[in-house]
């Protein structure tokens, strides 16, 4: 009896020790972020001081962030552009993807297999491979240098159709058939029955799409030109290359760019992590 | 006669219903299909045609010259392209390192640690952060003279630490370190889900047989997560071929092309040198690489993965 008690206590101590070790490892892993955060609230001359002042000796939080947000660079505008593009892209993408996913999983129509094959194939084309013709089409359709174009590129991605189709396939056919028999049309069944049932999946996809759009760098780089339309990712890069040696301000900019994602991630981490683990999706 | 009529009457709404469903199908799938056609299918076809031409999109369509396979031939004599391709192949090494580290982390966190959720969030954070922000931070961390990395190395007694991103030989490894750091969380989370799916009694019976930690890992865990490993390997290889942001922000392919990759060369050829035809042939080489990995996946799934 005593020995089993001992074993159990020893196990617990062992687990605590491993936890502590992993905690140290985790902090070490996050040191780049901790350094960024600390540099963003320091006066410029302290940024590269060695030994590193992890906790700033002199704080310059307000000055740095005020300079970034209302200084010479229209950072607030970049921010607003990013919010606008990311929110609209996410909403459009969730709707269009859910509709297509439902059609490809529960509605019978001619050519369904073939069309789904096409969707599958588009999934394999790397976006960088088609940048040039996309650019040409954007010029023809007058979508170049507009948020609308950027939104459409993000919204029409096959990934959402795949991911959500997976979840729709998990719905019981009988359940939906019952609605059909009750005289509900396809649309009613979709809106009233199927959509509410896959709500967690919609939330997961929405969060992922928001993160991907927010972090997107290549598309705004190529398909936008006017400074007043630029998103945060382009903004901080411009800021970093134009403000030269003001590293504390650059770090305040990067912190501001990461912050909304961090907030979304903390609130929606269950959805994000489960969605990624289940669907195994990669943006 | 009478029976037939009744049958027809019953069949009529049924037929209508079928048609209505059909229309609903097209309406529901329509927007996505239309979008994919305009923004992906048509561009893919245009890109294929352009890869056989010599043309610049700022010029008139009449100036387009068909040159057959010349672009592709030229690619194999193009030192910058060959260097970029070689760098892409070196970058593939990121994936196995990521897999090993993240599997070990996943096993330790899943089984031997209190507060799993916290660790998941910690290791996942770099993955949700934008590559641009990460690249800018690492640029400062790796700064050759005052960066904290080199200051620390110096204080540890290394007189001449490498110049990292500014050094011809260290630039690509520096990029690889960043890519590994960013991707570990993703692999770890997927591995943890796979570990969760392994039945607990397998380990219990191994315990009874007196199997040690290592034996259990090698005999139970490793074989049972092979499908996941395979999936992560394939998605990892593909996404490493698509690295662009980190190179554009961090090094612009330099110093002297030591970090140039295919996507970056494609970008500069298309949008800075405005060689549309040539860029399209690079685009198809990239597509070819991704397709090759996908085909290996389809083939390998049957052969190497033991479910």
Interface residues (C-beta under 8 A of the other chain):
Chain A: X14 X15 X16 X18 X19 X22 X26 X29 X30 X32 X33 X35 X36 X39 X47 X48 X50 X51 X52 X96 X97 X99 X100 X102 X103 X104 X107 X108 X109 X110 X112 X115 X118 X119 X122 X124 X125 X126 X127 X128 X129 X130 X131 X132 X133 X134 X135 X136 X137 X139 X141 X152 X153 X155 X156 X158 X161 X185 X186 X187 X190 X211 X214 X215 X217 X218 X221 X222 X233 X236 X237 X240 X247 X250 X251 X254 X257 X258 X261 X262 X265 X266 X269 X272 X273 X274 X276 X277 X278 X280 X282
Chain B: X18 X20 X21 X22 X24 X25 X26 X28 X29 X31 X32 X33 X35 X36 X38 X39 X40 X41 X42 X43 X44 X46 X47 X50 X57 X108 X109 X112 X113 X114 X115 X117 X119 X120 X121 X122 X123 X124 X125 X126 X128 X129 X130 X131 X132 X133 X134 X136 X137 X138 X139 X140 X141 X143 X146 X147 X148 X151 X152 X155 X181 X186 X189 X190 X192 X193 X231 X235 X238 X239 X241 X242 X244 X245 X248 X249 X263 X266 X267 X270 X271 X276 X279 X280 X283 X284 X286 X287 X290 X291 X294
